[in-house]
Amino acid sequence: MGARAERGMSAPPEVVFSTATDPDRVSAWLPEPLRVDGGQRPQTSAEQLRARWSSDSAPGWSAEIQVEPADAGGSRVRLDLAGDGADGLADETLANLAREVADNLTAG
């Protein structure tokens, strides 16, 4: 009941990680069972650009991202997603994050 997806993004790793862990943006890209109402924050390692979310209200659901530098100043993001029904959501979840990153870049 888990899925893994990887995707390149044309933003620096720090911007991708910051966007992914921004409490005001997380509900726009994480699957519904992992969205929190301002309570639970992800476990993060800013040095490793890694974050992990889990849900007390939806047992078995978790998401972990790892952001790494890529060519030309971009990033490579790996998502491990677990939960009942998560199999088809990993690619869609990363596409949602990519949209949030693009919005963050154009807003900033």
C-alpha positions in Angstrom: 0.0 0.0 0.0 2.7 2.4 -0.9 4.0 4.2 -3.9 7.2 6.1 -4.9 7.5 8.8 -7.4 10.3 11.1 -8.5 10.2 14.4 -10.4 12.5 17.1 -11.5 11.6 20.7 -10.7 13.2 23.9 -12.1 13.7 25.6 -8.8 16.5 25.4 -6.3 16.3 22.6 -3.7 15.9 25.1 -0.8 12.8 26.7 -2.5 11.2 23.3 -3.2 11.8 22.2 0.4 10.6 25.5 1.8 7.4 25.4 -0.3 6.7 21.7 0.6 7.0 22.4 4.3 5.2 25.7 4.3 2.1 25.3 6.5 0.1 27.7 4.3 0.8 25.6 1.2 0.9 22.0 2.4 -2.9 21.5 2.1 -2.6 22.3 -1.6 -0.4 19.4 -2.4 -0.6 16.6 0.2 -3.3 14.0 -0.1 -6.4 14.6 2.0 -5.6 12.0 4.8 -2.3 13.9 5.5 -3.7 17.4 5.6 -3.7 18.9 9.0 -5.5 21.8 10.5 -2.6 23.8 11.8 -1.8 21.1 14.4 0.7 18.5 13.3 3.9 19.6 11.6 6.2 17.4 9.6 9.3 15.9 11.0 12.0 17.7 9.1 15.8 17.7 8.5 16.5 21.0 6.9 20.2 20.0 6.4 19.2 16.9 4.4 16.1 18.6 2.8 13.9 15.7 4.0 10.5 15.9 5.6 8.0 13.3 6.8 4.3 13.6 7.5 2.0 11.1 9.2 -1.6 11.2 10.4 -3.1 10.4 13.8 -6.6 10.6 12.2 -5.8 8.3 9.3 -3.6 5.5 10.6 -1.2 4.0 8.1 -0.9 7.2 6.0 2.5 8.8 5.7 4.5 10.8 3.1 8.2 11.5 3.0 10.0 13.7 0.6 13.7 14.1 -0.2 14.9 17.0 -2.2 18.3 17.0 -4.0 20.1 19.3 -6.3 19.9 18.7 -10.0 21.5 20.1 -13.1 21.1 23.8 -14.0 20.1 24.9 -10.5 17.0 22.7 -10.4 15.9 20.0 -8.0 15.0 16.3 -8.0 12.2 15.3 -5.5 11.5 11.8 -4.4 8.2 11.1 -2.6 7.4 7.9 -0.7 3.7 7.8 0.0 1.9 5.1 2.1 -1.7 4.6 3.0 -4.8 2.8 1.9 -5.4 3.9 -1.7 -2.0 5.7 -2.0 -0.9 3.6 -5.0 -2.2 5.9 -7.7 -1.6 9.2 -5.8 2.2 9.6 -5.8 2.6 11.2 -9.3 -0.4 13.4 -8.8 0.9 14.5 -5.4 4.3 15.6 -6.9 2.5 17.4 -9.7 0.5 19.3 -7.1 3.8 20.2 -5.3 5.3 21.3 -8.6 2.4 23.7 -9.1 2.9 25.1 -5.6 6.6 25.6 -6.3 5.9 27.4 -9.6 3.3 29.6 -7.8 5.8 30.4 -5.1 8.4 31.4 -7.6 6.1 33.7 -9.5 4.7 35.3 -6.3 8.1 35.9 -4.9 
